Amino acid sequence: MQAIRSITLMLYGAILLGCQSSTSDSMQTPQDSTGRCNAGAVQALVGKHASPALLEQARQQSGAAIARILRPGDVVTLEYNAQRLTLTTDESLEIQRIGCG
C-alpha cells in the first residue's frame, strides 16, 4: 500500500512540474531590463492628439512592453500590469492623462 502511495505522489509531482511555465530571456523588453513602464518620460505628450504612431513613440520612450489608448466609455480590465502604458483621452482623442498599469 505504501509503494502505491509513493508512486502516485511521484506521478502527481511529475505532472505538476510539467505544467510549470518559465519566462525566457527573449521575452524581456529590450528598452528596460526590468520591463517596467516609466510614464514620467512621456508626460510632455499630455494635450496632444493621440494616434497609433504617437502611441508607439510613447511606448518606446517610456520603456513599456505594451501600450493602449483609452477613450471615455471604453471597457477595460482592472488588472495591474507594470509593463503597460495607458494614454487616457477625451472624445476628440486629446490626451488627458498618461499612466502605467
C-alpha positions, 0 to 999 in steps of 0.5 A: 500500500505504501509503494502505491502511495509513493508512486502516485505522489511521484506521478502527481509531482511529475505532472505538476512540474510539467505544467510549470511555465518559465519566462525566457530571456527573449521575452524581456523588453529590450528598452528596460531590463526590468520591463517596467513602464516609466510614464514620467518620460512621456508626460510632455505628450499630455494635450496632444492628439493621440494616434497609433504612431504617437502611441508607439513613440510613447511606448518606446520612450517610456520603456513599456512592453505594451501600450493602449489608448483609452477613450471615455466609455471604453471597457477595460480590465482592472488588472495591474500590469507594470509593463503597460502604458495607458494614454487616457483621452477625451472624445476628440482623442486629446490626451488627458492623462498618461499612466502605467498599469 
